[in-house]
Amino acid sequence: MPRLENSLQTDICVVGGGIAGLLCAYELLQRGRRVILLERGTLSKNETGYTTAHLSDALDDGFSHLLDIHGLDKLRLFYRSHREGIELFESIIKNENIECDFQRVNGYLFSSPDKEASYLDQELEAATKAGVKGVKFSTDFKESFFEMGPALQFQNQAQIHPLKFINGLIKAIIKKGGLIYENTNAISFHETPETYVETEGGFKIECDSIILATNGPTTTNKIYLKQAAYRTYCIALKVRRDSIPHALFWDTSDSYHYMRVTQSSKDSNTDILIVGGEDHRVGEGHPEKAFKNLLTWTQERLGTHISDVATMWSGQLLEPVDGMAFIGKSPGRNHTYIVTGDSGHGFTHSAIASKVIADQIEGSHNEYSGIYDPNRFTPKALKDYVTQNTTTIQHYADWILPHDDIASLLPDEGCVVNDGLKRVAVYKDRDGKLFRMSAVCPHLAGIVKWNSAEKTWDCPCHGSRFDRFGSCLHAPTTHDLQPLGDSSGESNDKDRNIRLGL
């Protein structure tokens, strides 16, 4: 898709070209609205491209936990909205004739040693109250291909190839007259006196409404106080074709693990087992250890089923303190809408958002607007709210703690060093050249940390991320780390732009 090169006018400007932004654009085009969508990078290189694409109404934060926090009426709505989310995907795939490996499968929640034995009983009871059909408990399911033990089966879940789906959706959006611009960074959002989005280069998209589908919201609406950013890790392993049933599997451990299988596109004798988990807050934990733990966890359960590792990667998700996403009008705004806090349900939350936000823009009633309202306050989640924000505050201590010694920095690595009262992020490339930039996140002045596995700078406060040269990769910030010049005191803007192909 082209880069935006001039100012335009439209009905709706969608910011973010992942699954949430694309589905919102598609729904509004279906309703006869003019839509322009802006993506900071490329459409295949955002969080949607890193998801494992479990389409599930088996609620990620637990039926019993959500029942305790929100009560039965809201739990029933929450469950039903995700069930309808899966149905919406099925409908779009059929109507637009999208080949994307969509498949209805069963899902299995199995017990982990670190969880009380009664947990599955509590989940079954709460799920039944919520109206879940086709849920049952057993210690011997036929689709179990390892020593799964006690488990709950959730019928009529689904899996999908995420990039094949969004490629089909993009074609449908273009066919309906939608305009999509890649490599176009939206940096500010305005409502008074006119509503418009401003991009790098000074271009404007004048519009009636703005939808921020940026994973982490980029407005100053303090939603970041109600959720925390987490990294989740994935490994893809080669297994013998048809040796593992097509189903979704999730365990109950605090570190959380999930897996499914898909056919290999390169080898007719091979399937690919996708295993994820080992989540931790952005800027905390050890990515290398997370990948190692995933492999160990898989080997302990699958043994000889595994051949070798095809690839590995990680993605980012936002965990709301009360377990429900934030979908709807941005707090303090009249014409700006957000979708964030997807937890482990990025695809179904996106489908829900496309309907909720479109109805709100049109002034129509949507029965799910209330439970996803970004303005909500959930008293029973206050303890989690305090815990998450206490952790965030603790990370600001990085301003006064001692940092690394640049002399010990290895090639293709980074570190944060002290320069008087300044905190400087330094990256050394493979040729030994140093790139210096401010270690202060432009969002709310957290100090970034080096992620050695992914060669990125990650802010542990609210989840902003930057590449090795300081270019912004992930909201809530929309700005790069400030360049400070290389080791000889010269500006490194030109070097960075050359390496980024700009």
C-alpha positions, 0 to 999 in steps of 0.5 A: 500500500502507498504512503500518505503523501497529501492531506485528505478528507473522509468520514472515518479515519482508522488508525492501526492496520491490525485485525481491529482496525481492518474489521472496523474499516470493513464494517463501516464501509458495509454501512456506506461510510467513507473510510481511510485507514493509516498503518504506521508500518506495513500491514503484515508486520503488526501485532496481528501478524504475531498472534496464534489466532485462537478464536475462542469464547472460553474466556481467557481470564476465567469464568469464575474470576469474571463472575466474581468481579462483574456478576452474572448478567455482565458475564453472560453478555461477555461470553455471548459477545465472544461467541458472536465474534467467532460467528462474525468471522465465519460470516465474513469469510463466507461472504467475501470468499476468503481462503484462510484455513478457518476451522471449527475445533474443540478447545480444552482447558487442562489443569496444571500442577500449580492450580488447585484441583477444584479450579476446573469445577469452579470454571465449569459451574461458572461457565454453565451459569454464563450460558455456555453450551457444549462444555463438559468435564472429563479425564479422558478426551479422545483428542488428548494426544498427551497426558492431559489429565482433568480438562474442560472441553469447549465445543465450537471454538475456531482457528484461522490463518491470521495473515491469509484472513487479513489479506482477504479482508484488505481486498474486500476493503479496497473493493468497497472503496476504502483507502489504506496507507502504509508507512504512515505514522499518525502522531496527533489527534484533534477534535477542536474546532475540527476533527482530524488526524495529523501524520508525520510530514504535516498531512491531515486527515479531516474526518467526522470520527477517529478510531484508534486501533493501535493495540495501546491507545495513543491519546492521553485518556489514562486508559494505560492506568487500567491495563498493563502491557505483556509480552507473550512468546511462541515457538513453532515445531515440526511434527508428523502430519496428522499426528496431533488433532486439530484443537485448541489447548490451554493450561491453567498455570500462572505462566500460561501455555496454549497450543494448536496445530496447523498444516505446513505450507512447505512440506506435505508430510509435516504439520506445525505445532504452535505453542505459546505462553510464558507471558511477562510484563514488558521490560521485565523477565528474560525473553531467552529464558521464556523461549527455553521454558516453552520448549521444555514445557512442550518436550515434557508433554509431547516427547517424541511427537516433536521434530525440530523448531521451525521458528520462534517469535513474540507478540504484545498484548494488553491485560485490563485489570478487570478482564474486559477490553476497552471498546468505545468512545475515548474518555474525554473525547466526543468523536474519538473511539478506542479498542484496546485491552484485548488480553488473549482474545484479540480476534474476537474482541476486534470483531466485537469492536467493529460492531460496537464502535460502528453502532456508537458512531451511528447513534444506535444501541448496542447491548455490549457497549456498557460492559466494554465502556472505557469510562467504566470503574470496576470496584472489585478490580481495585486490588489489581488496579493498585497492584499493576500501577504500583509495579509501574511506579516502581519502574520509575526508580530506574531514573536513580539506579546505577546503569551499565558500563558501555565498555562491556557492550558487545556487538549487536547489543544495547545498554542504558548508561548514565551521562551525568543526570541523563539516561542514554540508550546505546546500541552497538552495531555489528561493525562496532559503531555506537548509536546513542539516543535518549533512554527516556520514553516519550510517552511518560518518561519511563526509562527503556530497557534493552531486549536482547532477544528481539533487539528492541528498547522496551518501556516497562511502564506502559509498553511502548517499544522502539527498534535498536535505532530508537524508531517507535514500534509500539504505542502508546507513544507515537514518537521515536527516542530522541537521537543524541549522536554517535560516540564521536558526538555526531548526529546519527539521524542519517545513519539510522535513516539509511539502515531503516531504508528511509 
